Amino acid sequence: MYTELLTPPAQRALAPAKRRILETADVLFTDEGIRVVGVDRLIHDSRVTKATFYKHYGSKDRLVLDYVRHRHEKVAERAAEWAEQPTAEAALRLFLSDTITEIDRPGFRGCSFLTAAAEFAASTHPVRVLVAAHREWFAEYLTERMRALGHPLPGDAADDLLVARDGAMSGAFAGDPIAATTSLTRTVDRIVGEAAAG
């Protein structure tokens, strides 16, 4: 079910104006939040007319859902690159390096999926459903990586890694980025050691 929810609608065939709206939303929603960014701001920063905006999206709600799918697609594309590494440990180390790089980005506000979920209280809201689908996909992806690493409990290790990443991203935004990334690194080191011990 989650794969169907996350499939972007002809993402690569977007009209230039629609792509510009989506890419503008990606920056504004990620850097400033979803609810605080209004349609007028999206139209202005996208350099489109109101008619063009509504032709392509009809409402801000539809754009928000496409934004979450777009963020998922970015993670999935990068995850495919992690999986292409010569060893499972190299894939895990690249995942760690990418996470630290993201945390070090100027203006970093935490995990965009967790931030989006926090803006919509009801667990049945379509945004929350998409975020949950993304997290289910990510947990399954990490489980496969842990299995390739030879971890004796790949599902548990994947859960530990996903929650450690959540904590690092939230902790880095709210507090000390160095402490947060160091803690995440310790988790990765522990998981690699558990796999080696078999």
PyMOL commands that set and color helices and strands:
alter all, ss='L'
color gray80, all
select helices_A, chain A and resi 2-6+11-13+16-32+39-46+50-56+60-83+88-103+112-118+126-149+154-174+177-197
alter helices_A, ss='H'
color red, helices_A
deselect
rebuild
show_as cartoon
